[in-house]
Amino acid sequence: MSVIEPTVTQKFHDSFIENNKLNALQRGVVKNGITASAQNQQAEVNNVPVFSVDITTGKVANQKQSGRCWMFAALNTFRHKMINSFNLKDFELSQNYTFFWDKYEKSNYFYENIIATADQELDSRKVAFLLATPQQDGGQWDMIVSLFQKYGVVPKTAMPESSNSSNSRDLNNYLNKKLRKDATILRELITAGKSAAEVQAVKETMLEEVYNFLATSLGTPPETFDFEYRDEEKNYHLDQKLTPQSFYEKYVGVNLDDYVSVINAPTADKPYNQTYTVEMLGNVVGGKEVKYINVDMSTFKKLAVAQLEQGESVWFGCDVGQSSTRDSGIMSLDAYDMNDLFDIDFTMTKAQRLDFGESLMTHAMVLTGVDVIDGTSTKWKVENSWGEKVGDKGFFVMSDAWMDEYTYQIVIRKELLSKELQEVWKQEPTVLAPWDPMGALA
């Protein structure tokens, strides 16, 4: 290894001090910060929020201080359908209800993975991966499907937000403490030679404690409820004694098995037109397997456009923190000009960013519009879940070039796939490692 000699550092220092341009930049960046100094107003001019295809959605929701974007995005796609079908205003489905069952199921999923890896050393990569984050707020499309199919959904009035769903830090902290403590007990039982039945009996006691912890923190999920509302014409409606499952069937009515997750991951280990899954990625044991089909970006965008043109919004996952402005809601490669500000080339390819840990999916939102000019998409309308104080009343504009570089997943009706891709979808997926970037939770 080569040390840094003081003479080298002194040379750098003297060169900086003598450079008037760098000194001027220093004053601006020290005073205003890096992103503010690099922000490019032309990005707003290039991304005017007008779209040739624009779906009616109502007001945006707000996940507040939680990582439930994937959940909000999925529920929002249902909300769009219900607003149009039942003439609703300012309607939301209960995110807290789905949050409760996700935490409950993730706890069991963690326990089962701890039991399955009990023969491995604590410092094995898989066990260390499990213990690093026993559970978290994020998730994948197929995970939310598993929850909807098992537990249904309810309107927000049936299980409103709670302090701990709106700000989940304490809940996650103490739930993970419990799960790690329980992991020590489960591994000790298995090491001591206890039978599978004995281990499962202890796990059931642990699950009851998890249920009580969640019910105390989030409220008790309703088994039955009444759905009471007035539509946009002020007409009164009352539907009594619904269950979460019957409400889903009657008011949402979406066959979730008709949808597939399409990704764009241009890395050498994931050839296009093949399917993939990720080991130890899930929430509901016995639920829907997380599965993707990897396609080139041109196909990816054509599928998204096709679904939007048919009046249906699109759940998608991206790396939202890259080259995007929170205040004006612009997601564009020219939102900031860091290369010019620092005279450093930060450019990497999409594949390089995935392979070297520079980017992965961090956030899920909904595509609700697209601007198509001469048959080509130019920019996209994005419904976020950060409330109305960001972007244009909560909506963002994503440039087509930004989508190319930082969007990784969309959820599309299977019938929109070509016949060739529908056949590919039937294949058994290649299993990726638990830490693969395509296993990142939005």
TORTOR-622160 format. One record per residue (C-alpha): x, y, z; residue number from 1. Coordinates in nm, 3 decimals. Example, Ala and Ser with C-alpha at 12.3 -4.5 7.8 and 13.67 -1.06 7.14 Angstrom:
# TORTOR-622160
+---------+---------+---------+-----+
!      px !      py !      pz ! num !
+---------+---------+---------+-----+
!   1.230 !  -0.450 !   0.780 !   1 !
!   1.367 !  -0.106 !   0.714 !   2 !
+---------+---------+---------+-----+
***
This chain:
# TORTOR-622160
+---------+---------+---------+-----+
!      px !      py !      pz ! num !
+---------+---------+---------+-----+
!   0.000 !   0.000 !   0.000 !   1 !
!   0.120 !   0.348 !  -0.083 !   2 !
!   0.106 !   0.626 !   0.179 !   3 !
!   0.016 !   0.988 !   0.103 !   4 !
!   0.333 !   1.193 !   0.131 !   5 !
!   0.293 !   1.540 !   0.290 !   6 !
!   0.467 !   1.697 !  -0.008 !   7 !
!   0.195 !   1.565 !  -0.239 !   8 !
!  -0.082 !   1.711 !  -0.022 !   9 !
!   0.104 !   2.044 !  -0.004 !  10 !
!   0.121 !   2.051 !  -0.383 !  11 !
!  -0.255 !   2.000 !  -0.405 !  12 !
!  -0.314 !   2.274 !  -0.146 !  13 !
!  -0.095 !   2.529 !  -0.321 !  14 !
!  -0.254 !   2.455 !  -0.657 !  15 !
!  -0.606 !   2.505 !  -0.514 !  16 !
!  -0.519 !   2.833 !  -0.341 !  17 !
!  -0.372 !   2.973 !  -0.662 !  18 !
!  -0.682 !   2.884 !  -0.870 !  19 !
!  -0.924 !   3.180 !  -0.869 !  20 !
!  -1.205 !   2.976 !  -1.027 !  21 !
!  -1.185 !   2.711 !  -0.755 !  22 !
!  -1.181 !   2.977 !  -0.486 !  23 !
!  -1.496 !   3.135 !  -0.630 !  24 !
!  -1.666 !   2.796 !  -0.645 !  25 !
!  -1.557 !   2.725 !  -0.289 !  26 !
!  -1.730 !   3.037 !  -0.159 !  27 !
!  -2.055 !   2.949 !  -0.331 !  28 !
!  -2.061 !   2.580 !  -0.237 !  29 !
!  -1.955 !   2.636 !   0.126 !  30 !
!  -2.231 !   2.896 !   0.164 !  31 !
!  -2.514 !   2.724 !  -0.026 !  32 !
!  -2.436 !   2.352 !  -0.023 !  33 !
!  -2.347 !   2.110 !  -0.303 !  34 !
!  -2.686 !   2.032 !  -0.456 !  35 !
!  -2.812 !   2.390 !  -0.438 !  36 !
!  -2.497 !   2.514 !  -0.611 !  37 !
!  -2.525 !   2.252 !  -0.885 !  38 !
!  -2.899 !   2.279 !  -0.949 !  39 !
!  -2.986 !   2.349 !  -1.310 !  40 !
!  -3.304 !   2.550 !  -1.365 !  41 !
!  -3.312 !   2.446 !  -1.730 !  42 !
!  -3.429 !   2.103 !  -1.614 !  43 !
!  -3.762 !   2.257 !  -1.514 !  44 !
!  -3.794 !   2.423 !  -1.853 !  45 !
!  -3.724 !   2.091 !  -2.023 !  46 !
!  -3.980 !   1.903 !  -1.813 !  47 !
!  -4.304 !   2.100 !  -1.816 !  48 !
!  -4.581 !   1.900 !  -1.638 !  49 !
!  -4.806 !   1.854 !  -1.942 !  50 !
!  -4.873 !   1.506 !  -2.080 !  51 !
!  -5.052 !   1.358 !  -2.379 !  52 !
!  -5.177 !   1.072 !  -2.157 !  53 !
!  -5.287 !   1.183 !  -1.809 !  54 !
!  -5.492 !   0.961 !  -1.574 !  55 !
!  -5.725 !   1.112 !  -1.312 !  56 !
!  -5.597 !   1.016 !  -0.968 !  57 !
!  -5.717 !   1.256 !  -0.699 !  58 !
!  -5.491 !   1.400 !  -0.430 !  59 !
!  -5.161 !   1.236 !  -0.342 !  60 !
!  -5.121 !   1.036 !  -0.021 !  61 !
!  -4.847 !   1.083 !   0.240 !  62 !
!  -4.642 !   0.797 !   0.383 !  63 !
!  -4.486 !   1.042 !   0.630 !  64 !
!  -4.187 !   0.912 !   0.829 !  65 !
!  -4.210 !   0.552 !   0.713 !  66 !
!  -4.074 !   0.335 !   0.435 !  67 !
!  -4.412 !   0.218 !   0.305 !  68 !
!  -4.378 !   0.361 !  -0.048 !  69 !
!  -4.427 !   0.021 !  -0.216 !  70 !
!  -4.746 !  -0.026 !  -0.016 !  71 !
!  -4.877 !   0.325 !  -0.083 !  72 !
!  -4.800 !   0.288 !  -0.454 !  73 !
!  -4.992 !  -0.040 !  -0.480 !  74 !
!  -5.289 !   0.091 !  -0.283 !  75 !
!  -5.286 !   0.405 !  -0.495 !  76 !
!  -5.328 !   0.202 !  -0.814 !  77 !
!  -5.641 !   0.050 !  -0.657 !  78 !
!  -5.756 !   0.391 !  -0.536 !  79 !
!  -5.736 !   0.532 !  -0.889 !  80 !
!  -5.968 !   0.255 !  -1.009 !  81 !
!  -6.214 !   0.303 !  -0.723 !  82 !
!  -6.227 !   0.682 !  -0.762 !  83 !
!  -6.332 !   0.642 !  -1.122 !  84 !
!  -6.561 !   0.342 !  -1.071 !  85 !
!  -6.752 !   0.473 !  -0.767 !  86 !
!  -6.719 !   0.849 !  -0.818 !  87 !
!  -6.526 !   0.896 !  -0.493 !  88 !
!  -6.347 !   1.206 !  -0.369 !  89 !
!  -6.030 !   1.220 !  -0.157 !  90 !
!  -6.055 !   0.848 !  -0.089 !  91 !
!  -5.776 !   0.630 !   0.047 !  92 !
!  -5.738 !   0.266 !   0.140 !  93 !
!  -5.589 !   0.184 !   0.479 !  94 !
!  -5.212 !   0.168 !   0.463 !  95 !
!  -5.201 !   0.096 !   0.837 !  96 !
!  -5.405 !  -0.224 !   0.790 !  97 !
!  -5.166 !  -0.360 !   0.527 !  98 !
!  -4.868 !  -0.241 !   0.734 !  99 !
!  -4.986 !  -0.447 !   1.033 ! 100 !
!  -5.009 !  -0.771 !   0.839 ! 101 !
!  -4.680 !  -0.708 !   0.659 ! 102 !
!  -4.496 !  -0.674 !   0.992 ! 103 !
!  -4.669 !  -0.984 !   1.127 ! 104 !
!  -4.585 !  -1.195 !   0.821 ! 105 !
!  -4.229 !  -1.063 !   0.793 ! 106 !
!  -4.167 !  -1.171 !   1.151 ! 107 !
!  -4.274 !  -1.527 !   1.070 ! 108 !
!  -4.069 !  -1.518 !   0.748 ! 109 !
!  -3.763 !  -1.418 !   0.953 ! 110 !
!  -3.822 !  -1.695 !   1.208 ! 111 !
!  -3.851 !  -1.956 !   0.932 ! 112 !
!  -3.529 !  -1.837 !   0.767 ! 113 !
!  -3.348 !  -1.847 !   1.102 ! 114 !
!  -3.467 !  -2.205 !   1.150 ! 115 !
!  -3.363 !  -2.298 !   0.795 ! 116 !
!  -3.011 !  -2.158 !   0.845 ! 117 !
!  -2.959 !  -2.288 !   1.198 ! 118 !
!  -2.690 !  -2.528 !   1.073 ! 119 !
!  -2.478 !  -2.236 !   0.947 ! 120 !
!  -2.231 !  -2.036 !   1.156 ! 121 !
!  -2.334 !  -1.694 !   1.279 ! 122 !
!  -2.073 !  -1.530 !   1.058 ! 123 !
!  -2.197 !  -1.703 !   0.744 ! 124 !
!  -2.305 !  -1.446 !   0.489 ! 125 !
!  -2.667 !  -1.561 !   0.486 ! 126 !
!  -2.712 !  -1.558 !   0.863 ! 127 !
!  -2.535 !  -1.222 !   0.888 ! 128 !
!  -2.765 !  -1.091 !   0.613 ! 129 !
!  -3.074 !  -1.202 !   0.805 ! 130 !
!  -2.959 !  -1.055 !   1.135 ! 131 !
!  -2.847 !  -0.724 !   0.986 ! 132 !
!  -3.211 !  -0.628 !   0.920 ! 133 !
!  -3.461 !  -0.887 !   1.046 ! 134 !
!  -3.744 !  -0.684 !   0.893 ! 135 !
!  -3.800 !  -0.335 !   0.754 ! 136 !
!  -4.074 !  -0.119 !   0.607 ! 137 !
!  -3.984 !  -0.178 !   0.241 ! 138 !
!  -4.111 !  -0.445 !   0.009 ! 139 !
!  -4.166 !  -0.575 !  -0.341 ! 140 !
!  -4.474 !  -0.596 !  -0.565 ! 141 !
!  -4.519 !  -0.971 !  -0.522 ! 142 !
!  -4.497 !  -0.928 !  -0.146 ! 143 !
!  -4.787 !  -0.682 !  -0.147 ! 144 !
!  -4.981 !  -0.922 !  -0.368 ! 145 !
!  -4.933 !  -1.194 !  -0.105 ! 146 !
!  -5.077 !  -0.963 !   0.161 ! 147 !
!  -5.376 !  -0.857 !  -0.049 ! 148 !
!  -5.457 !  -1.215 !  -0.144 ! 149 !
!  -5.443 !  -1.337 !   0.215 ! 150 !
!  -5.582 !  -1.041 !   0.411 ! 151 !
!  -5.774 !  -0.825 !   0.162 ! 152 !
!  -5.790 !  -0.448 !   0.205 ! 153 !
!  -6.003 !  -0.201 !   0.398 ! 154 !
!  -6.086 !   0.169 !   0.355 ! 155 !
!  -5.879 !   0.408 !   0.563 ! 156 !
!  -6.185 !   0.485 !   0.774 ! 157 !
!  -6.189 !   0.123 !   0.895 ! 158 !
!  -5.829 !   0.137 !   1.025 ! 159 !
!  -5.688 !   0.490 !   1.023 ! 160 !
!  -5.324 !   0.586 !   1.048 ! 161 !
!  -5.150 !   0.557 !   1.386 ! 162 !
!  -4.854 !   0.740 !   1.534 ! 163 !
!  -4.635 !   0.435 !   1.476 ! 164 !
!  -4.737 !   0.376 !   1.116 ! 165 !
!  -4.675 !   0.742 !   1.032 ! 166 !
!  -4.337 !   0.734 !   1.206 ! 167 !
!  -4.214 !   0.376 !   1.217 ! 168 !
!  -3.864 !   0.418 !   1.361 ! 169 !
!  -3.943 !   0.307 !   1.718 ! 170 !
!  -4.164 !   0.022 !   1.600 ! 171 !
!  -3.889 !  -0.112 !   1.373 ! 172 !
!  -3.623 !  -0.066 !   1.639 ! 173 !
!  -3.804 !  -0.269 !   1.905 ! 174 !
!  -3.949 !  -0.529 !   1.670 ! 175 !
!  -3.599 !  -0.600 !   1.538 ! 176 !
!  -3.466 !  -0.624 !   1.894 ! 177 !
!  -3.727 !  -0.887 !   1.966 ! 178 !
!  -3.661 !  -1.080 !   1.645 ! 179 !
!  -3.286 !  -1.094 !   1.708 ! 180 !
!  -3.349 !  -1.209 !   2.068 ! 181 !
!  -3.587 !  -1.477 !   1.940 ! 182 !
!  -3.326 !  -1.586 !   1.684 ! 183 !
!  -3.088 !  -1.673 !   1.968 ! 184 !
!  -3.355 !  -1.890 !   2.128 ! 185 !
!  -3.453 !  -2.070 !   1.806 ! 186 !
!  -3.092 !  -2.148 !   1.717 ! 187 !
!  -3.024 !  -2.273 !   2.071 ! 188 !
!  -3.328 !  -2.503 !   2.059 ! 189 !
!  -3.216 !  -2.655 !   1.730 ! 190 !
!  -2.855 !  -2.695 !   1.853 ! 191 !
!  -2.993 !  -2.873 !   2.161 ! 192 !
!  -3.168 !  -3.125 !   1.935 ! 193 !
!  -3.528 !  -3.020 !   1.995 ! 194 !
!  -3.782 !  -3.160 !   1.752 ! 195 !
!  -3.933 !  -2.956 !   1.472 ! 196 !
!  -4.268 !  -2.963 !   1.654 ! 197 !
!  -4.111 !  -2.827 !   1.973 ! 198 !
!  -3.937 !  -2.550 !   1.780 ! 199 !
!  -4.260 !  -2.454 !   1.604 ! 200 !
!  -4.447 !  -2.443 !   1.937 ! 201 !
!  -4.193 !  -2.195 !   2.073 ! 202 !
!  -4.216 !  -1.995 !   1.749 ! 203 !
!  -4.593 !  -1.973 !   1.786 ! 204 !
!  -4.549 !  -1.818 !   2.130 ! 205 !
!  -4.309 !  -1.568 !   1.978 ! 206 !
!  -4.562 !  -1.487 !   1.704 ! 207 !
!  -4.830 !  -1.419 !   1.964 ! 208 !
!  -4.596 !  -1.169 !   2.127 ! 209 !
!  -4.539 !  -1.008 !   1.787 ! 210 !
!  -4.915 !  -0.986 !   1.730 ! 211 !
!  -4.967 !  -0.823 !   2.069 ! 212 !
!  -4.680 !  -0.582 !   2.006 ! 213 !
!  -4.826 !  -0.480 !   1.669 ! 214 !
!  -5.185 !  -0.454 !   1.794 ! 215 !
!  -5.070 !  -0.234 !   2.081 ! 216 !
!  -4.866 !  -0.014 !   1.848 ! 217 !
!  -5.086 !   0.003 !   1.536 ! 218 !
!  -5.436 !  -0.096 !   1.648 ! 219 !
!  -5.632 !  -0.416 !   1.592 ! 220 !
!  -5.714 !  -0.501 !   1.228 ! 221 !
!  -6.091 !  -0.511 !   1.174 ! 222 !
!  -6.255 !  -0.843 !   1.093 ! 223 !
!  -6.576 !  -0.676 !   0.972 ! 224 !
!  -6.671 !  -0.314 !   0.908 ! 225 !
!  -6.922 !  -0.086 !   0.735 ! 226 !
!  -6.829 !   0.118 !   0.430 ! 227 !
!  -7.010 !   0.453 !   0.446 ! 228 !
!  -6.947 !   0.741 !   0.207 ! 229 !
!  -7.090 !   1.016 !  -0.013 ! 230 !
!  -6.988 !   1.027 !  -0.376 ! 231 !
!  -6.902 !   1.338 !  -0.581 ! 232 !
!  -7.276 !   1.400 !  -0.643 ! 233 !
!  -7.338 !   1.391 !  -0.265 ! 234 !
!  -7.527 !   1.062 !  -0.291 ! 235 !
!  -7.513 !   0.860 !   0.031 ! 236 !
!  -7.391 !   0.497 !   0.031 ! 237 !
!  -7.377 !   0.238 !   0.309 ! 238 !
!  -7.248 !  -0.118 !   0.275 ! 239 !
!  -7.256 !  -0.313 !   0.602 ! 240 !
!  -7.079 !  -0.611 !   0.753 ! 241 !
!  -6.801 !  -0.632 !   0.497 ! 242 !
!  -6.487 !  -0.835 !   0.552 ! 243 !
!  -6.150 !  -0.717 !   0.415 ! 244 !
!  -6.170 !  -0.995 !   0.155 ! 245 !
!  -6.528 !  -0.919 !   0.048 ! 246 !
!  -6.446 !  -0.548 !   0.028 ! 247 !
!  -6.153 !  -0.624 !  -0.202 ! 248 !
!  -6.362 !  -0.846 !  -0.427 ! 249 !
!  -6.652 !  -0.600 !  -0.450 ! 250 !
!  -6.476 !  -0.264 !  -0.468 ! 251 !
!  -6.126 !  -0.336 !  -0.604 ! 252 !
!  -6.188 !  -0.652 !  -0.804 ! 253 !
!  -5.840 !  -0.672 !  -0.956 ! 254 !
!  -5.709 !  -1.021 !  -1.036 ! 255 !
!  -5.353 !  -0.981 !  -0.910 ! 256 !
!  -5.239 !  -1.298 !  -1.086 ! 257 !
!  -5.284 !  -1.108 !  -1.414 ! 258 !
!  -4.984 !  -0.885 !  -1.337 ! 259 !
!  -4.610 !  -0.945 !  -1.373 ! 260 !
!  -4.300 !  -0.761 !  -1.258 ! 261 !
!  -4.083 !  -0.643 !  -1.545 ! 262 !
!  -3.730 !  -0.523 !  -1.472 ! 263 !
!  -3.445 !  -0.363 !  -1.661 ! 264 !
!  -3.113 !  -0.479 !  -1.521 ! 265 !
!  -2.847 !  -0.460 !  -1.795 ! 266 !
!  -2.580 !  -0.651 !  -1.602 ! 267 !
!  -2.383 !  -0.944 !  -1.744 ! 268 !
!  -2.526 !  -1.189 !  -1.488 ! 269 !
!  -2.887 !  -1.122 !  -1.592 ! 270 !
!  -2.941 !  -1.182 !  -1.965 ! 271 !
!  -3.255 !  -1.026 !  -2.110 ! 272 !
!  -3.567 !  -1.232 !  -2.180 ! 273 !
!  -3.516 !  -1.456 !  -1.879 ! 274 !
!  -3.688 !  -1.473 !  -1.541 ! 275 !
!  -3.534 !  -1.426 !  -1.197 ! 276 !
!  -3.616 !  -1.454 !  -0.829 ! 277 !
!  -3.419 !  -1.362 !  -0.517 ! 278 !
!  -3.339 !  -1.604 !  -0.236 ! 279 !
!  -3.488 !  -1.515 !   0.105 ! 280 !
!  -3.689 !  -1.225 !  -0.038 ! 281 !
!  -4.050 !  -1.229 !   0.074 ! 282 !
!  -4.291 !  -1.179 !   0.360 ! 283 !
!  -4.573 !  -1.436 !   0.351 ! 284 !
!  -4.455 !  -1.795 !   0.391 ! 285 !
!  -4.645 !  -1.989 !   0.125 ! 286 !
!  -4.733 !  -1.666 !  -0.054 ! 287 !
!  -4.652 !  -1.547 !  -0.403 ! 288 !
!  -4.292 !  -1.596 !  -0.511 ! 289 !
!  -4.106 !  -1.278 !  -0.604 ! 290 !
!  -4.045 !  -1.313 !  -0.977 ! 291 !
!  -3.915 !  -1.079 !  -1.248 ! 292 !
!  -3.872 !  -1.088 !  -1.622 ! 293 !
!  -3.573 !  -0.886 !  -1.746 ! 294 !
!  -3.616 !  -0.694 !  -2.072 ! 295 !
!  -3.432 !  -0.422 !  -2.264 ! 296 !
!  -3.526 !  -0.061 !  -2.194 ! 297 !
!  -3.711 !  -0.006 !  -2.520 ! 298 !
!  -3.949 !  -0.295 !  -2.444 ! 299 !
!  -3.975 !  -0.180 !  -2.081 ! 300 !
!  -4.098 !   0.167 !  -2.179 ! 301 !
!  -4.334 !   0.044 !  -2.451 ! 302 !
!  -4.507 !  -0.178 !  -2.197 ! 303 !
!  -4.551 !   0.113 !  -1.955 ! 304 !
!  -4.690 !   0.335 !  -2.231 ! 305 !
!  -4.933 !   0.063 !  -2.343 ! 306 !
!  -5.082 !   0.024 !  -1.995 ! 307 !
!  -5.114 !   0.399 !  -1.945 ! 308 !
!  -5.280 !   0.442 !  -2.283 ! 309 !
!  -5.542 !   0.191 !  -2.171 ! 310 !
!  -5.621 !   0.413 !  -1.872 ! 311 !
!  -5.438 !   0.215 !  -1.604 ! 312 !
!  -5.161 !   0.354 !  -1.384 ! 313 !
!  -4.831 !   0.169 !  -1.341 ! 314 !
!  -4.655 !   0.073 !  -1.016 ! 315 !
!  -4.280 !   0.125 !  -1.061 ! 316 !
!  -3.954 !   0.114 !  -0.866 ! 317 !
!  -3.656 !   0.344 !  -0.908 ! 318 !
!  -3.357 !   0.507 !  -0.739 ! 319 !
!  -3.537 !   0.829 !  -0.650 ! 320 !
!  -3.241 !   1.002 !  -0.484 ! 321 !
!  -3.042 !   1.021 !  -0.806 ! 322 !
!  -3.053 !   1.356 !  -0.990 ! 323 !
!  -3.397 !   1.456 !  -0.864 ! 324 !
!  -3.527 !   1.769 !  -0.693 ! 325 !
!  -3.764 !   1.734 !  -0.401 ! 326 !
!  -3.903 !   2.088 !  -0.407 ! 327 !
!  -3.982 !   2.122 !  -0.777 ! 328 !
!  -4.032 !   1.750 !  -0.836 ! 329 !
!  -3.800 !   1.709 !  -1.135 ! 330 !
!  -3.633 !   1.375 !  -1.204 ! 331 !
!  -3.390 !   1.453 !  -1.484 ! 332 !
!  -3.027 !   1.380 !  -1.565 ! 333 !
!  -2.963 !   1.754 !  -1.594 ! 334 !
!  -3.131 !   1.847 !  -1.263 ! 335 !
!  -2.781 !   1.904 !  -1.122 ! 336 !
!  -2.455 !   1.955 !  -1.304 ! 337 !
!  -2.206 !   1.797 !  -1.066 ! 338 !
!  -1.949 !   1.724 !  -1.337 ! 339 !
!  -1.907 !   2.093 !  -1.416 ! 340 !
!  -1.928 !   2.205 !  -1.053 ! 341 !
!  -1.638 !   1.988 !  -0.939 ! 342 !
!  -1.469 !   1.924 !  -1.275 ! 343 !
!  -1.502 !   1.553 !  -1.195 ! 344 !
!  -1.657 !   1.293 !  -1.423 ! 345 !
!  -1.916 !   1.104 !  -1.214 ! 346 !
!  -2.055 !   0.917 !  -1.515 ! 347 !
!  -2.117 !   0.541 !  -1.489 ! 348 !
!  -2.332 !   0.311 !  -1.696 ! 349 !
!  -2.650 !   0.165 !  -1.548 ! 350 !
!  -2.484 !  -0.178 !  -1.531 ! 351 !
!  -2.177 !  -0.036 !  -1.357 ! 352 !
!  -2.391 !   0.141 !  -1.099 ! 353 !
!  -2.571 !  -0.184 !  -1.017 ! 354 !
!  -2.255 !  -0.395 !  -1.009 ! 355 !
!  -2.052 !  -0.152 !  -0.798 ! 356 !
!  -2.318 !  -0.055 !  -0.545 ! 357 !
!  -2.380 !   0.298 !  -0.672 ! 358 !
!  -2.751 !   0.245 !  -0.740 ! 359 !
!  -3.041 !   0.016 !  -0.665 ! 360 !
!  -3.416 !   0.044 !  -0.621 ! 361 !
!  -3.491 !   0.272 !  -0.326 ! 362 !
!  -3.848 !   0.393 !  -0.384 ! 363 !
!  -4.175 !   0.287 !  -0.544 ! 364 !
!  -4.424 !   0.529 !  -0.699 ! 365 !
!  -4.692 !   0.529 !  -0.967 ! 366 !
!  -4.676 !   0.635 !  -1.331 ! 367 !
!  -5.000 !   0.821 !  -1.400 ! 368 !
!  -4.917 !   0.988 !  -1.730 ! 369 !
!  -4.675 !   1.005 !  -2.022 ! 370 !
!  -4.601 !   1.252 !  -2.298 ! 371 !
!  -4.577 !   1.066 !  -2.630 ! 372 !
!  -4.458 !   1.269 !  -2.929 ! 373 !
!  -4.433 !   1.111 !  -3.273 ! 374 !
!  -4.471 !   0.768 !  -3.115 ! 375 !
!  -4.187 !   0.816 !  -2.862 ! 376 !
!  -4.213 !   0.878 !  -2.488 ! 377 !
!  -4.043 !   1.203 !  -2.381 ! 378 !
!  -4.141 !   1.247 !  -2.016 ! 379 !
!  -4.355 !   1.079 !  -1.751 ! 380 !
!  -4.599 !   1.193 !  -1.483 ! 381 !
!  -4.524 !   1.042 !  -1.142 ! 382 !
!  -4.754 !   1.022 !  -0.840 ! 383 !
!  -4.540 !   1.022 !  -0.527 ! 384 !
!  -4.648 !   0.946 !  -0.169 ! 385 !
!  -4.473 !   1.230 !   0.012 ! 386 !
!  -4.774 !   1.460 !   0.047 ! 387 !
!  -4.868 !   1.773 !  -0.144 ! 388 !
!  -4.582 !   1.998 !  -0.023 ! 389 !
!  -4.326 !   1.847 !  -0.262 ! 390 !
!  -4.321 !   1.866 !  -0.640 ! 391 !
!  -4.636 !   1.992 !  -0.814 ! 392 !
!  -4.891 !   1.915 !  -0.539 ! 393 !
!  -4.710 !   1.586 !  -0.483 ! 394 !
!  -4.661 !   1.495 !  -0.849 ! 395 !
!  -4.318 !   1.471 !  -1.015 ! 396 !
!  -4.202 !   1.489 !  -1.375 ! 397 !
!  -3.954 !   1.223 !  -1.488 ! 398 !
!  -3.758 !   1.272 !  -1.808 ! 399 !
!  -3.737 !   0.980 !  -2.048 ! 400 !
!  -3.358 !   0.974 !  -2.015 ! 401 !
!  -3.388 !   0.954 !  -1.634 ! 402 !
!  -3.619 !   0.656 !  -1.670 ! 403 !
!  -3.354 !   0.485 !  -1.884 ! 404 !
!  -3.088 !   0.521 !  -1.616 ! 405 !
!  -3.263 !   0.494 !  -1.278 ! 406 !
!  -3.592 !   0.305 !  -1.323 ! 407 !
!  -3.563 !  -0.067 !  -1.257 ! 408 !
!  -3.910 !  -0.218 !  -1.231 ! 409 !
!  -4.268 !  -0.180 !  -1.355 ! 410 !
!  -4.575 !  -0.393 !  -1.294 ! 411 !
!  -4.769 !  -0.472 !  -1.610 ! 412 !
!  -5.072 !  -0.679 !  -1.706 ! 413 !
!  -4.943 !  -1.006 !  -1.842 ! 414 !
!  -5.153 !  -0.977 !  -2.158 ! 415 !
!  -4.944 !  -0.675 !  -2.267 ! 416 !
!  -4.635 !  -0.893 !  -2.297 ! 417 !
!  -4.555 !  -1.027 !  -2.643 ! 418 !
!  -4.634 !  -1.393 !  -2.700 ! 419 !
!  -4.262 !  -1.468 !  -2.681 ! 420 !
!  -4.227 !  -1.295 !  -2.343 ! 421 !
!  -4.541 !  -1.467 !  -2.213 ! 422 !
!  -4.371 !  -1.799 !  -2.289 ! 423 !
!  -4.053 !  -1.678 !  -2.119 ! 424 !
!  -4.258 !  -1.587 !  -1.811 ! 425 !
!  -4.358 !  -1.952 !  -1.771 ! 426 !
!  -3.995 !  -2.057 !  -1.722 ! 427 !
!  -3.851 !  -2.141 !  -1.382 ! 428 !
!  -3.663 !  -1.833 !  -1.259 ! 429 !
!  -3.290 !  -1.817 !  -1.196 ! 430 !
!  -3.229 !  -1.772 !  -0.823 ! 431 !
!  -3.025 !  -1.463 !  -0.733 ! 432 !
!  -2.834 !  -1.417 !  -0.407 ! 433 !
!  -3.020 !  -1.246 !  -0.117 ! 434 !
!  -2.795 !  -0.938 !  -0.150 ! 435 !
!  -2.841 !  -0.896 !  -0.525 ! 436 !
!  -2.942 !  -0.535 !  -0.613 ! 437 !
!  -3.264 !  -0.668 !  -0.765 ! 438 !
!  -3.354 !  -0.780 !  -0.414 ! 439 !
!  -3.353 !  -0.422 !  -0.289 ! 440 !
!  -3.675 !  -0.325 !  -0.115 ! 441 !
!  -3.851 !  -0.008 !  -0.222 ! 442 !
+---------+---------+---------+-----+
***
